[in-house]
Amino acid sequence: MRLYDLKYISNTKTNKIERWIIKSGWVLVTCSGTIGRVAVSSYHQDGWAASQHILRIIPQENVTHPGFLAAFLSTPYGQHQLKAKIYGGVVDELTAEDTEMILIPDVRYSEQLGIGETVVRVYELRDEANALEDEAIAELEAIISD
């Protein structure tokens, strides 16, 4: 996710801000409009606020690896289950309760680790690549403006 034109919210003026905060290692799923886009929140996003249009799935430690869960939800099997629960006349919506009903393969945690760690690493590398690209663009803009 490329983050441009970030908006800031007040920690002191926003009522119940803790409900909007995301933590590293959570699985995020879009639940309004375009349903079913899946991501793992990275350490770069730890403590950021996200809108109510993103479901926050907090994997149970040592039971479900966040990367494994994100990978599964991105497969046709996971996407079918997510999209089967969509409701709404004008804007598509998906609830947390419906998401809780999704059937996830019963795979031992030790077997989830290989896939899960790879997926998490990809999200971390993507954030690092985006930061490097932003630095390169800033350098180029500085050269052009001189």
Buried (B, 14 or more C-beta within 10 A) or exposed (E): EEEEEEEEEEEEEEEEEEEBBBEBBBBBBBBBEEBBBBBBBBEBBEEBBBEEBBBBBEBEEEEBBBBBBBBBBBEEBBBEBBEEBBEEEEEBBBEEEBBEEBEBEEBEBEEBEEBBBEBBEBBBEBBEEBEEEEEEEEEEEEEEEE
